[in-house]
Amino acid sequence: MTEIPFNRPFATGRELLYVREAIENGHLSGSGPFTERCNRWLQQRVGSEQALLTHSCTAALEMAAMLLDIGPGDEVVMPSFTSVSAANAVVLRGGTPVFVDVREDTLNVDEGLVAAAITPRTRAILAVHYAGVGCAMQELVTIAEREGVPLVEDTAQGIVASYNDRPLGSFGALAALSFHETKNVHCGEGGALLVNDAAVAERAEIILDKGTNRRRFFRGQVDKYSWVDIGSSYAPSEINAAFLWAQLEEAEAITARRLAIWQAYHAAFAELEEQGVARRPIVPSSCLHNAHMYYLLLPDLESRARFMEELKSVGIHAVFHYVPLHSSDAGLRYGRQAGDLVVTEGVSERLVRLPLWAGMADEEVARVVDAVESACASITRRASARVRST
Ligand SMILES: *Cc1c(COP(=O)(O)O)cnc(C)c1O
């Protein structure tokens, strides 16, 4: 029995060709021709003022916190059900993440709770597009404008996805993308900062380049470059950018293949949902998603553990996330929660992610479907046995 991993980093076949070209270009540090090509692709695809490749989404979020001048006493409202990156970015500047609950349907931040969590100290709202399904952007944009607080999008999972026909990453003043190997389009480790607010575009380049105006120097706009602001070394090497270019070229094809697998899962599990054993993802009609993730919500923690064991026994690796940020050690130390986070706490115990990558074969998808169906049957049998014995 061959194992089915949760993710197998996908390669389009042109990665080595472009990495060879990068070597032959004789430019392997950041900001070379492949970086420029990727930046232009992202900038045009999303319609941003500027796109800057970074070495991770985490780096792009750190840049966002610097660009927003987050400092001690400042608050950033964000979901607790997400990756640690945005919370860390705020804490590294001395600010406080304020955690709110997510919506039951999309597992995206609950816009009503965002509005309620705003205080005079709020400096930004962070929207995370979970599973590549857009947050309620119309409402979030309205709240941000009304409160005069910038909106930042964590678009780590949202490449080529849209909300009301507008690309994710185009709504906020800033947006961060991830090209980590678990994301749809990747280069092992990588990311990008999208700048939609023209007023901070030049500063973004400076922060990316160790707080120097080196890029202005290379463009001949200043006669020497020097330290002009805070910053760090956030640019990826041309080797990563060359690898990434091979993936961006195929972004539509990768998305189409992932969507086909997602649809196969979704159709196969309709019956499980009707039986009440597993809830499937909900995608609002305003959202065109990118099949970043296929997850199921099981009845409880115990059934999820059983489900994952059953899959493992037939060589299938399913995973779960996120441990809520608000109740984690660092979350308690550095952040605060606004209101109860009952949806986050429940989902964190019940969610399971199924294997999904662009190179997944149809027979692998079929094996996962069979295994999910038998694991759910086993959960149901146990539940009815429990009912009979009480
Ligand atoms: C993957 C991910 C990140 C982190 O991305 P890196 O590129 O690994 O830094 C941040 N936020 C979300 C929502 C993610 O899914």
The ligand as an SDF file (V2000), in Angstrom:
LIG
                    3D

 15 15  0  0  0  0  0  0  0  0999 V2000
    0.9240   29.7730    5.3540 C   0  0  0  0  0  0  0  0  0  0  0  0
    0.3390   30.9220    6.0570 C   0  0  0  0  0  0  0  0  0  0  0  0
    1.1340   31.9360    6.6160 C   0  0  0  0  0  0  0  0  0  0  0  0
    2.6290   31.8520    6.6720 C   0  0  0  0  0  0  0  0  0  0  0  0
    3.2390   31.7970    5.4340 O   0  0  0  0  0  0  0  0  0  0  0  0
    4.8230   31.6710    5.3290 P   0  0  0  0  0  0  0  0  0  0  0  0
    5.0760   31.9580    3.8850 O   0  0  0  0  0  0  0  0  0  0  0  0
    5.1550   30.2580    5.7170 O   0  0  0  0  0  0  0  0  0  0  0  0
    5.4320   32.6720    6.2210 O   0  0  0  0  0  0  0  0  0  0  0  0
    0.5080   33.0320    7.1810 C   0  0  0  0  0  0  0  0  0  0  0  0
   -0.8280   33.1350    7.2280 N   0  0  0  0  0  0  0  0  0  0  0  0
   -1.6260   32.1650    6.7340 C   0  0  0  0  0  0  0  0  0  0  0  0
   -3.1110   32.3340    6.8160 C   0  0  0  0  0  0  0  0  0  0  0  0
   -1.0700   31.0230    6.1460 C   0  0  0  0  0  0  0  0  0  0  0  0
   -1.8700   30.0760    5.6610 O   0  0  0  0  0  0  0  0  0  0  0  0
  1  2  1  0
  2  3  1  0
  2 14  2  0
  3  4  1  0
  3 10  2  0
  4  5  1  0
  5  6  1  0
  6  7  2  0
  6  8  1  0
  6  9  1  0
 10 11  1  0
 11 12  2  0
 12 13  1  0
 12 14  1  0
 14 15  1  0
M  END
$$$$
